[in-house]
């Protein structure tokens, strides 16, 4: 049974009007007509038909594709945008109101996406406006490359390429061209552009249940932006494969949708569909630029990456490729005050891969190779024990990845296991050829370097501090005594507390390490053997980590979470610390047995 979609809205019937009210409140250069909310028209502030001396450019369609189209209203782009309800074409009266509100003696050009409802409503409005004496042209944009050649009268759908056409038309109008010339440039731009999209989820309309059409392991190719099914449902694929497929469909389609051949220059747009993180869009852009230049032999003049024409909360993206000409680039680069058109895109794209700036060396290093430390060819008995302990601790961390992530999902940000595994795996790898294992202090120093270079977030820097503080205590001691190790552990705890701000009872890794340190010193003071002292301290670490279930978090991301949600879930950082400590202690004990 489908579940109700969660939305931060009031009444589902008011989402479009309240969106427009928020948009106009945010951008003083925009306003809406006095007939709002029945007539949903956003227009440039202070535009009057009696004084406006440029061709007006109007676009629009159903809501749900924000920032299209109202976000592109501004000098240098659209003069006005007309909105219908969610995924519904605007009514003729609203379109006519927009035409009458902004069209002066120079006339008007309408940019319309190729959907039956839009063509009919905008078309009737054009005929009515012409009968009233307006000079007006209408341009249809159909840039969808996922559909087969025209079936009947439907043709290709209008997708994100429409935004590029809007920019070309708006810049042409701002340059003072006539209505015929603006329409001609818009039509030409529409003939040069192709788009195809992929979706990981189906959008949820306000007040409607969430669709279960796509499972967790499926994706749609050739999506519709109104919640309709895509051209095909396939298994989820890595994004590089998806990008390659989409570009092939746009550029190598036998229907020859776009006039782009090897050696052409192109403009690229990676468009998010509403719920796609910018990180994923940039990953797709990276592959698309590489593919266009390296595989298709095209020069990429501009790249626009972001959310330009969405489908509410749909996860996925579309790729638009437009043949580049100098006149097109001039229009795309022309200034505009439209609030949602990207800025800073004038520079041409460099050849892939980009030139890498070398990492600056430490002032005292003449060569980065001077920093490399080698593993000794033969390990001493101490070196062997140290290696075994480090390996046991690291492997224990790797084995706990999923468990740590599960705990962290409930009390943090869900990546504790992944972060710890990344550091542990790097330690295991570097230990094979880099760590001077016959010198415990220097090994700790190298471990600190490894950890801080691969482990992100708070965990990474805290473990680097632990290793560095221990190194400071043990420096010059290649084979530290149990007491020296105890002192190093205490110093590490002090450093973590000093820089991290946590203390015992704060629900952090210290709630495992502090009991371990205290017990280790107590057992050594009591005259116990090192074997007994280390094993007993490991047991104390585990008891301490489990006790975090009943603690109120006072540090880390858990401190932002309701205490009720923390009950019965141990702190992942404390559990990780106790587990690697115990694994190391048992390894040492095993190798110290007579």
Helices and strands as residue ranges (DSSP letters): G 12-14, H 15-26, E 30-32, E 41-44, E 56-63, G 70-72, E 80-86, H 92-102, E 108-113, H 116-131, E 136-141, H 161-174, H 179-191, E 193-199, E 218-221, E 232-235, H 239-251, E 265-272, H 278-294, E 299-306, E 316-323, H 326-333, G 368-371, H 381-399, H 401-411, H 416-431, H 440-454, H 457-474, H 482-500, H 510-525, H 530-546, G 547-550, G 557-560, H 563-566, H 572-592
